[in-house]
Amino acid sequence: MCPEFQHVKILPRSDAALSASERSITVRIRLNLLFALTIAPLLATGLALPALAQPSTTEFTYQGVLQDGGGPVSDTCAFNYALFDAATAGTQIGATLARPGVVVTNGLFAVKLDFGSGAFSSTPRFLEIAVKCSGDAVFQTLLPR
Protein backbone atom coordinates (compact mmCIF):
# COMPACT_ATOMS: atom_id res chain seq x y z
CA MET A 1 0.00 0.00 0.00
CA CYS A 2 1.54 3.32 -1.07
CA PRO A 3 1.16 6.37 1.16
CA GLU A 4 -1.00 9.18 -0.20
CA PHE A 5 0.22 12.77 -0.10
CA GLN A 6 -2.29 15.60 -0.07
CA HIS A 7 -1.53 19.29 -0.19
CA VAL A 8 2.07 18.72 -1.20
CA LYS A 9 3.73 21.93 -2.28
CA ILE A 10 6.06 21.84 -5.28
CA LEU A 11 9.37 22.97 -3.84
CA PRO A 12 12.37 24.61 -5.53
CA ARG A 13 15.35 22.37 -6.32
CA SER A 14 17.71 23.97 -3.78
CA ASP A 15 17.08 23.11 -0.12
CA ALA A 16 18.94 26.31 0.79
CA ALA A 17 16.05 28.39 -0.60
CA LEU A 18 13.53 26.71 1.70
CA SER A 19 12.22 27.99 5.01
CA ALA A 20 12.73 25.82 8.08
CA SER A 21 9.15 24.51 7.96
CA GLU A 22 9.40 23.73 4.23
CA ARG A 23 12.68 21.82 4.85
CA SER A 24 10.96 19.88 7.63
CA ILE A 25 8.11 18.90 5.31
CA THR A 26 10.60 17.92 2.59
CA VAL A 27 12.56 15.73 5.01
CA ARG A 28 9.39 14.01 6.25
CA ILE A 29 8.24 13.31 2.70
CA ARG A 30 11.66 11.95 1.74
CA LEU A 31 11.73 9.69 4.81
CA ASN A 32 8.20 8.47 4.14
CA LEU A 33 9.13 7.68 0.54
CA LEU A 34 12.31 5.91 1.68
CA PHE A 35 10.25 3.77 4.06
CA ALA A 36 7.54 3.12 1.47
CA LEU A 37 9.99 2.12 -1.23
CA THR A 38 12.51 0.06 0.78
CA ILE A 39 11.49 -1.20 4.20
CA ALA A 40 7.71 -1.57 3.81
CA PRO A 41 7.95 -4.06 0.90
CA LEU A 42 10.33 -6.22 2.95
CA LEU A 43 7.92 -6.28 5.88
CA ALA A 44 4.95 -6.96 3.59
CA THR A 45 6.65 -10.07 2.19
CA GLY A 46 7.29 -11.39 5.69
CA LEU A 47 11.05 -10.87 5.44
CA ALA A 48 12.17 -9.75 8.87
CA LEU A 49 15.00 -7.24 9.01
CA PRO A 50 17.16 -9.33 11.41
CA ALA A 51 17.21 -12.05 8.75
CA LEU A 52 19.25 -9.69 6.60
CA ALA A 53 22.03 -9.73 9.19
CA GLN A 54 22.53 -13.49 9.35
CA PRO A 55 26.16 -14.64 9.54
CA SER A 56 27.48 -16.02 6.28
CA THR A 57 29.76 -18.53 8.01
CA THR A 58 29.86 -20.74 11.09
CA GLU A 59 33.50 -19.88 11.77
CA PHE A 60 34.35 -18.07 15.00
CA THR A 61 37.52 -16.90 16.75
CA TYR A 62 38.47 -18.54 20.03
CA GLN A 63 40.80 -16.48 22.24
CA GLY A 64 42.47 -17.97 25.27
CA VAL A 65 45.13 -17.64 27.94
CA LEU A 66 47.59 -20.52 28.37
CA GLN A 67 49.50 -20.86 31.62
CA ASP A 68 51.98 -23.44 32.81
CA GLY A 69 52.80 -23.64 36.52
CA GLY A 70 50.90 -20.41 37.16
CA GLY A 71 52.89 -18.35 34.64
CA PRO A 72 52.05 -17.35 31.08
CA VAL A 73 53.37 -19.49 28.22
CA SER A 74 55.35 -17.93 25.36
CA ASP A 75 55.90 -20.66 22.77
CA THR A 76 54.59 -22.14 19.54
CA CYS A 77 52.06 -24.83 20.39
CA ALA A 78 49.74 -27.29 18.70
CA PHE A 79 46.10 -27.34 19.78
CA ASN A 80 43.29 -29.88 19.26
CA TYR A 81 39.69 -28.77 19.73
CA ALA A 82 36.73 -31.12 20.20
CA LEU A 83 33.10 -30.18 20.84
CA PHE A 84 30.98 -32.27 23.24
CA ASP A 85 27.38 -32.34 24.43
CA ALA A 86 28.36 -32.77 28.13
CA ALA A 87 30.90 -31.34 30.56
CA THR A 88 32.29 -34.85 31.21
CA ALA A 89 32.05 -37.95 29.03
CA GLY A 90 29.21 -37.28 26.58
CA THR A 91 29.21 -37.51 22.78
CA GLN A 92 31.63 -35.65 20.54
CA ILE A 93 29.95 -33.33 18.04
CA GLY A 94 31.75 -33.23 14.70
CA ALA A 95 35.44 -33.83 14.07
CA THR A 96 38.43 -32.81 16.16
CA LEU A 97 39.98 -29.62 14.80
CA ALA A 98 43.79 -29.53 14.78
CA ARG A 99 45.55 -26.17 14.93
CA PRO A 100 49.33 -26.71 14.77
CA GLY A 101 51.85 -23.88 15.00
CA VAL A 102 49.80 -21.48 17.11
CA VAL A 103 51.93 -18.65 18.48
CA VAL A 104 51.31 -18.06 22.18
CA THR A 105 52.68 -14.75 23.52
CA ASN A 106 52.56 -13.96 27.23
CA GLY A 107 49.90 -16.67 27.49
CA LEU A 108 47.61 -15.12 24.86
CA PHE A 109 46.54 -16.91 21.67
CA ALA A 110 43.70 -16.89 19.14
CA VAL A 111 42.52 -19.46 16.61
CA LYS A 112 39.67 -19.71 14.13
CA LEU A 113 37.33 -22.67 14.61
CA ASP A 114 34.48 -24.02 12.51
CA PHE A 115 32.55 -27.09 13.65
CA GLY A 116 29.98 -26.72 10.86
CA SER A 117 26.37 -25.63 10.66
CA GLY A 118 24.92 -28.55 12.65
CA ALA A 119 27.27 -28.26 15.63
CA PHE A 120 25.37 -25.69 17.66
CA SER A 121 21.73 -26.10 18.57
CA SER A 122 19.60 -25.11 21.52
CA THR A 123 21.44 -27.53 23.83
CA PRO A 124 24.70 -26.62 25.63
CA ARG A 125 28.06 -27.48 24.06
CA PHE A 126 31.43 -27.92 25.79
CA LEU A 127 34.81 -27.29 24.19
CA GLU A 128 37.63 -29.70 25.01
CA ILE A 129 41.12 -28.35 24.36
CA ALA A 130 44.32 -30.37 24.20
CA VAL A 131 47.69 -28.63 23.86
CA LYS A 132 51.25 -29.67 23.07
CA CYS A 133 54.03 -27.08 23.20
CA SER A 134 57.70 -27.54 22.30
CA GLY A 135 59.30 -29.97 24.70
CA ASP A 136 56.02 -31.79 25.46
CA ALA A 137 55.95 -35.49 24.54
CA VAL A 138 52.15 -35.74 24.25
CA PHE A 139 49.03 -33.58 24.11
CA GLN A 140 47.63 -32.56 27.48
CA THR A 141 43.89 -32.06 27.83
CA LEU A 142 42.99 -28.86 29.65
CA LEU A 143 40.38 -29.11 32.40
CA PRO A 144 37.54 -28.39 32.71
CA ARG A 145 35.94 -28.58 29.30
C-alpha positions in Angstrom: 0.0 0.0 0.0 1.5 3.3 -1.1 1.2 6.4 1.2 -1.0 9.2 -0.2 0.2 12.8 -0.1 -2.3 15.6 -0.1 -1.5 19.3 -0.2 2.1 18.7 -1.2 3.7 21.9 -2.3 6.1 21.8 -5.3 9.4 23.0 -3.8 12.4 24.6 -5.5 15.4 22.4 -6.3 17.7 24.0 -3.8 17.1 23.1 -0.1 18.9 26.3 0.8 16.1 28.4 -0.6 13.5 26.7 1.7 12.2 28.0 5.0 12.7 25.8 8.1 9.2 24.5 8.0 9.4 23.7 4.2 12.7 21.8 4.8 11.0 19.9 7.6 8.1 18.9 5.3 10.6 17.9 2.6 12.6 15.7 5.0 9.4 14.0 6.2 8.2 13.3 2.7 11.7 12.0 1.7 11.7 9.7 4.8 8.2 8.5 4.1 9.1 7.7 0.5 12.3 5.9 1.7 10.3 3.8 4.1 7.5 3.1 1.5 10.0 2.1 -1.2 12.5 0.1 0.8 11.5 -1.2 4.2 7.7 -1.6 3.8 7.9 -4.1 0.9 10.3 -6.2 3.0 7.9 -6.3 5.9 5.0 -7.0 3.6 6.6 -10.1 2.2 7.3 -11.4 5.7 11.0 -10.9 5.4 12.2 -9.7 8.9 15.0 -7.2 9.0 17.2 -9.3 11.4 17.2 -12.1 8.8 19.2 -9.7 6.6 22.0 -9.7 9.2 22.5 -13.5 9.3 26.2 -14.6 9.5 27.5 -16.0 6.3 29.8 -18.5 8.0 29.9 -20.7 11.1 33.5 -19.9 11.8 34.3 -18.1 15.0 37.5 -16.9 16.7 38.5 -18.5 20.0 40.8 -16.5 22.2 42.5 -18.0 25.3 45.1 -17.6 27.9 47.6 -20.5 28.4 49.5 -20.9 31.6 52.0 -23.4 32.8 52.8 -23.6 36.5 50.9 -20.4 37.2 52.9 -18.3 34.6 52.0 -17.4 31.1 53.4 -19.5 28.2 55.3 -17.9 25.4 55.9 -20.7 22.8 54.6 -22.1 19.5 52.1 -24.8 20.4 49.7 -27.3 18.7 46.1 -27.3 19.8 43.3 -29.9 19.3 39.7 -28.8 19.7 36.7 -31.1 20.2 33.1 -30.2 20.8 31.0 -32.3 23.2 27.4 -32.3 24.4 28.4 -32.8 28.1 30.9 -31.3 30.6 32.3 -34.8 31.2 32.1 -38.0 29.0 29.2 -37.3 26.6 29.2 -37.5 22.8 31.6 -35.7 20.5 30.0 -33.3 18.0 31.8 -33.2 14.7 35.4 -33.8 14.1 38.4 -32.8 16.2 40.0 -29.6 14.8 43.8 -29.5 14.8 45.6 -26.2 14.9 49.3 -26.7 14.8 51.9 -23.9 15.0 49.8 -21.5 17.1 51.9 -18.6 18.5 51.3 -18.1 22.2 52.7 -14.8 23.5 52.6 -14.0 27.2 49.9 -16.7 27.5 47.6 -15.1 24.9 46.5 -16.9 21.7 43.7 -16.9 19.1 42.5 -19.5 16.6 39.7 -19.7 14.1 37.3 -22.7 14.6 34.5 -24.0 12.5 32.6 -27.1 13.6 30.0 -26.7 10.9 26.4 -25.6 10.7 24.9 -28.5 12.6 27.3 -28.3 15.6 25.4 -25.7 17.7 21.7 -26.1 18.6 19.6 -25.1 21.5 21.4 -27.5 23.8 24.7 -26.6 25.6 28.1 -27.5 24.1 31.4 -27.9 25.8 34.8 -27.3 24.2 37.6 -29.7 25.0 41.1 -28.3 24.4 44.3 -30.4 24.2 47.7 -28.6 23.9 51.2 -29.7 23.1 54.0 -27.1 23.2 57.7 -27.5 22.3 59.3 -30.0 24.7 56.0 -31.8 25.5 56.0 -35.5 24.5 52.1 -35.7 24.2 49.0 -33.6 24.1 47.6 -32.6 27.5 43.9 -32.1 27.8 43.0 -28.9 29.7 40.4 -29.1 32.4 37.5 -28.4 32.7 35.9 -28.6 29.3 
